[in-house]
């Protein structure tokens, strides 16, 4: 059976660094599993690994979508499955790296087809959001589908509307349909590791990263995107870092307050990611940042053992 390695976990745990080391050790190619890194032009706030820092290792599913396009978990599952098979065909090891748990689930466990869009229902839900705010819809989702409410950010209107739509049309929460799905890679064995850090260490790393993002030119990147005609309503502008920085550009708060808010929202996001991944079966957890030699050594020992067992 062919294998797929996966490096998962909350934000700021060093997944990219570990993914690069594993790619070097196992002659691999990296497949992105981050829902924001698929968008072109949004580089600094998504913390993409720069081409110059990729050590010649191919990276897939990065910069594949224009900011105004929609890109769903179902599309990701299809694209990632195709990338994994192409990597196998080249005799290489695919290594999935990222923190979007829903993308990982879509690829490894599948998504149910779901009911088609209901224009009238969506219009009613969007009207509620316009009148009472997106957070009102998110609270509705918390009542009927707590699992989806945990993974969807409180201001991600489109995903909230879709989850509520599925519940209203089928009578079951979105997550309850997962058992009726078929995995896109049924013939591929997944060896998945996940990283976790104490909250204080996550906080320290997140704060440092936010400062680095501003120093690298986050605001200049955003001004360039806006000048090119990317609308503020584009999905990546509604994500972490960009949403708060956009408010800063509009004078909502000062730079120091904006940096602190971004760090705070990242800490909250890390907690939600941790909750999500804890519910994923067959993950092996490692305590320590992915860029630490001790973590790299522990993970490679584990993978070596799993690969040896599979070959016997």
C-alpha positions as CSV (number, residue, x, y, z in Angstrom):
1,X,0.0,0.0,0.0
2,X,1.3,3.5,-0.8
3,X,1.7,5.9,2.0
4,X,0.8,9.6,2.8
5,X,2.5,11.4,5.6
6,X,0.6,14.2,7.3
7,X,1.8,17.0,9.6
8,X,-1.1,18.6,11.4
9,X,-1.9,20.8,14.4
10,X,-2.7,24.3,15.6
11,X,-1.2,27.4,14.2
12,X,2.3,28.5,15.2
13,X,3.4,24.9,16.2
14,X,6.1,24.7,13.5
15,X,4.4,22.4,11.0
16,X,6.0,23.9,7.9
17,X,9.5,23.4,9.4
18,X,8.8,19.8,10.3
19,X,7.3,19.2,6.9
20,X,10.4,20.4,5.1
21,X,12.6,18.1,7.3
22,X,10.4,15.1,6.6
23,X,10.5,15.9,2.8
24,X,14.2,15.9,2.9
25,X,14.4,12.6,4.9
26,X,11.8,10.7,2.9
27,X,12.4,12.1,-0.6
28,X,9.0,13.8,-0.5
29,X,6.9,16.6,-1.9
30,X,4.7,18.8,0.2
31,X,0.9,19.2,-0.3
32,X,-0.6,22.3,1.3
33,X,-3.4,21.7,3.7
34,X,-4.2,25.3,4.7
35,X,-7.3,26.9,3.4
36,X,-5.8,30.4,3.1
37,X,-2.5,29.5,1.4
38,X,-4.5,28.4,-1.8
39,X,-5.1,32.1,-2.6
40,X,-2.7,34.0,-4.8
41,X,-1.2,37.3,-3.5
42,X,-2.0,36.6,0.2
43,X,1.5,35.6,1.3
44,X,2.6,37.3,4.4
45,X,-0.5,37.0,6.5
46,X,-0.9,33.3,5.6
47,X,2.8,32.7,6.5
48,X,3.5,30.8,3.3
49,X,6.9,29.2,3.0
50,X,8.8,31.4,0.5
51,X,10.0,29.7,-2.7
52,X,13.6,30.6,-1.6
53,X,13.1,28.8,1.7
54,X,11.6,25.6,0.2
55,X,15.1,23.9,-0.3
56,X,14.1,22.8,-3.8
57,X,11.2,20.7,-2.5
58,X,8.1,21.0,-4.6
59,X,5.1,22.5,-2.9
60,X,1.6,21.8,-4.2
61,X,-1.8,23.5,-3.8
62,X,-0.3,26.9,-3.0
63,X,-1.3,30.0,-5.0
64,X,-3.8,28.1,-7.1
65,X,-6.9,30.3,-6.7
66,X,-7.7,33.9,-7.4
67,X,-8.8,35.8,-4.3
68,X,-12.3,36.4,-5.7
69,X,-12.9,32.7,-6.5
70,X,-14.6,30.2,-4.2
71,X,-12.6,27.2,-3.2
72,X,-14.3,24.4,-1.2
73,X,-13.2,21.5,0.9
74,X,-14.6,19.2,-1.8
75,X,-12.4,20.9,-4.5
76,X,-9.4,20.6,-2.2
77,X,-10.1,16.9,-1.7
78,X,-10.1,16.3,-5.4
79,X,-7.0,18.4,-6.1
80,X,-5.1,17.0,-3.2
81,X,-6.0,13.4,-4.1
82,X,-4.7,14.1,-7.7
83,X,-1.5,15.7,-6.3
84,X,-0.9,12.7,-4.0
85,X,-1.3,10.2,-6.9
86,X,1.0,12.3,-9.2
87,X,3.6,12.4,-6.4
88,X,3.4,8.6,-6.0
89,X,3.7,8.2,-9.8
90,X,7.1,10.0,-9.6
91,X,8.3,7.6,-6.9
92,X,8.2,10.3,-4.2
93,X,6.5,10.5,-0.8
94,X,3.6,12.9,-0.4
95,X,3.6,15.0,2.8
96,X,0.4,16.8,3.7
97,X,1.2,19.9,5.8
98,X,-1.3,22.3,7.4
99,X,-3.8,23.2,10.0
100,X,-7.2,23.1,8.2
101,X,-8.8,20.1,9.9
102,X,-11.8,20.1,7.5
103,X,-9.5,19.8,4.5
104,X,-7.7,16.9,6.1
105,X,-11.0,15.2,6.9
106,X,-12.3,15.8,3.3
107,X,-9.2,14.1,1.9
108,X,-8.8,11.2,4.2
109,X,-12.4,10.5,5.1
110,X,-14.4,12.1,2.4
111,X,-17.3,14.5,2.2
112,X,-21.0,13.7,1.7
113,X,-22.4,15.2,-1.6
114,X,-25.0,17.2,0.3
115,X,-28.2,18.9,-0.9
116,X,-28.0,21.5,-3.6
117,X,-28.1,25.2,-2.9
118,X,-31.5,26.6,-1.8
119,X,-31.6,30.1,-3.1
120,X,-34.6,31.2,-1.0
121,X,-33.2,29.7,2.2
122,X,-29.8,31.3,1.6
123,X,-31.5,34.7,1.0
124,X,-33.3,34.4,4.3
125,X,-30.2,33.5,6.2
126,X,-28.2,36.3,4.5
127,X,-31.0,38.8,5.4
128,X,-30.7,37.8,9.1
129,X,-26.9,38.3,8.9
130,X,-27.4,41.8,7.3
131,X,-30.0,42.7,9.9
132,X,-28.6,41.2,13.0
133,X,-25.0,40.4,12.2
134,X,-23.1,37.3,11.1
135,X,-22.5,36.3,14.8
136,X,-26.3,35.9,15.1
137,X,-26.1,33.1,12.5
138,X,-23.1,31.6,14.2
139,X,-25.0,31.4,17.5
140,X,-27.9,29.6,15.6
141,X,-25.3,27.2,14.2
142,X,-23.9,26.5,17.7
143,X,-27.4,25.4,18.8
144,X,-28.0,23.0,15.9
145,X,-24.5,21.9,15.0
146,X,-21.9,22.6,17.7
147,X,-19.2,20.7,15.9
148,X,-19.5,22.8,12.7
149,X,-19.7,26.0,14.8
150,X,-16.4,25.1,16.4
151,X,-14.5,24.7,13.1
152,X,-16.1,27.7,11.3
153,X,-14.9,31.1,12.2
154,X,-17.7,33.3,13.7
155,X,-17.6,35.7,10.7
156,X,-17.3,33.2,7.9
157,X,-20.7,34.0,6.5
158,X,-20.6,31.6,3.5
159,X,-19.6,28.5,5.5
160,X,-22.1,29.3,8.3
161,X,-24.9,29.7,5.8
162,X,-24.0,26.4,4.1
163,X,-23.9,24.5,7.5
164,X,-27.3,25.9,8.4
165,X,-28.6,25.1,5.0
166,X,-27.6,21.5,5.3
167,X,-29.3,21.2,8.7
168,X,-32.5,22.8,7.6
169,X,-32.8,20.8,4.4
170,X,-31.7,17.4,5.8
171,X,-32.7,17.6,9.4
172,X,-29.2,16.5,10.4
173,X,-26.1,18.6,11.2
174,X,-23.4,18.7,8.6
175,X,-21.0,16.6,10.7
176,X,-23.6,13.9,11.1
177,X,-23.4,13.2,7.4
178,X,-19.7,12.3,7.4
179,X,-20.3,8.7,8.1
180,X,-22.0,8.4,4.7
181,X,-18.9,9.4,2.8
182,X,-16.2,7.7,0.7
183,X,-12.6,8.7,1.1
184,X,-10.9,9.9,-2.1
185,X,-7.8,7.9,-1.4
186,X,-9.1,4.5,-0.1
187,X,-5.9,2.7,-1.3
188,X,-3.5,5.0,0.5
189,X,-2.3,4.5,4.1
190,X,-2.1,7.7,6.1
191,X,0.6,8.2,8.8
192,X,-0.5,11.4,10.5
193,X,1.3,13.2,13.3
194,X,0.0,16.3,15.1
195,X,1.9,18.9,17.1
196,X,0.8,20.6,20.3
197,X,2.3,23.2,22.6
198,X,1.4,24.7,25.9
199,X,-0.8,27.8,25.6
200,X,1.9,30.1,26.9
201,X,4.3,28.9,24.2
202,X,1.7,29.3,21.5
203,X,1.1,32.8,22.7
204,X,4.8,33.7,22.6
205,X,5.2,32.2,19.1
206,X,2.1,33.9,17.8
207,X,3.1,37.3,19.1
208,X,6.5,36.9,17.5
209,X,5.0,35.9,14.2
210,X,2.6,38.8,14.1
211,X,5.5,41.2,14.7
212,X,7.4,39.5,11.9
213,X,4.4,39.8,9.5
214,X,4.2,43.5,10.0
215,X,8.0,43.9,9.6
216,X,7.9,41.9,6.4
217,X,5.3,44.3,4.9
218,X,1.9,42.9,5.6
219,X,0.2,46.3,5.2
220,X,2.1,47.0,2.0
221,X,1.0,43.6,0.6
222,X,-2.7,44.5,1.4
223,X,-2.5,48.0,-0.1
224,X,-1.0,46.4,-3.3
225,X,-3.9,43.9,-3.4
226,X,-6.5,46.6,-3.0
227,X,-4.8,48.8,-5.6
228,X,-5.0,45.9,-8.0
229,X,-8.7,45.8,-7.6
230,X,-9.1,42.9,-5.2
231,X,-12.3,43.7,-3.3
232,X,-12.4,43.9,0.5
233,X,-15.2,41.3,0.3
234,X,-12.8,38.7,-1.1
235,X,-12.7,35.6,1.2
236,X,-9.0,35.8,2.2
237,X,-9.6,39.4,3.4
238,X,-12.1,38.0,5.9
239,X,-9.6,35.6,7.4
240,X,-7.3,35.9,10.4
241,X,-4.7,38.6,10.2
242,X,-6.2,40.3,7.1
243,X,-9.5,41.1,8.7
244,X,-8.0,42.9,11.6
245,X,-5.3,44.6,9.5
246,X,-8.0,45.8,7.1
247,X,-9.8,47.4,10.1
248,X,-6.6,49.1,11.0
249,X,-6.3,50.5,7.4
250,X,-9.8,51.9,7.9
251,X,-8.8,53.6,11.2
252,X,-10.8,51.3,13.5
253,X,-7.8,50.9,15.9
254,X,-4.1,51.7,16.2
255,X,-1.3,49.5,15.1
256,X,-0.3,48.3,18.6
257,X,-4.0,47.4,19.3
258,X,-4.2,45.7,15.9
259,X,-1.2,43.5,16.6
260,X,-2.5,42.5,20.0
261,X,-5.9,41.7,18.5
262,X,-4.4,39.5,15.8
263,X,-2.3,37.6,18.4
264,X,-5.4,37.1,20.5
265,X,-7.5,35.8,17.6
266,X,-4.7,33.5,16.6
267,X,-4.6,32.1,20.2
268,X,-8.4,31.5,20.0
269,X,-8.0,29.9,16.6
270,X,-5.3,27.6,17.9
271,X,-7.7,26.4,20.7
272,X,-10.4,25.6,18.1
273,X,-7.9,23.7,15.9
274,X,-6.8,21.7,18.9
275,X,-10.3,20.8,19.8
276,X,-11.0,19.7,16.2
277,X,-7.9,17.6,15.8
278,X,-8.4,15.9,19.1
279,X,-11.5,14.4,17.6
280,X,-9.7,13.1,14.5
281,X,-9.0,9.3,14.7
282,X,-5.5,7.9,14.2
283,X,-3.4,11.0,14.9
284,X,-0.2,10.5,16.9
285,X,0.5,13.6,19.0
286,X,4.0,15.1,19.7
287,X,4.6,17.7,22.3
288,X,7.1,20.3,21.0
289,X,7.5,22.7,18.2
290,X,8.2,21.2,14.7
291,X,11.4,23.2,14.3
292,X,13.0,21.7,17.5
293,X,15.6,18.9,16.9
294,X,14.0,16.8,19.7
295,X,10.6,16.9,18.0
296,X,12.1,16.2,14.6
297,X,14.0,13.2,16.0
298,X,10.9,11.8,17.8
299,X,8.7,12.2,14.7
300,X,11.2,10.6,12.4
301,X,11.7,7.6,14.7
302,X,7.9,7.1,14.8
303,X,7.5,7.3,11.1
304,X,10.5,5.0,10.5
305,X,8.9,2.4,12.8
306,X,5.5,2.7,11.0
307,X,7.1,2.4,7.5
308,X,9.1,-0.6,8.7
309,X,6.0,-2.3,10.1
310,X,4.2,-1.7,6.8
311,X,7.0,-3.3,4.8
312,X,7.0,-6.5,6.8
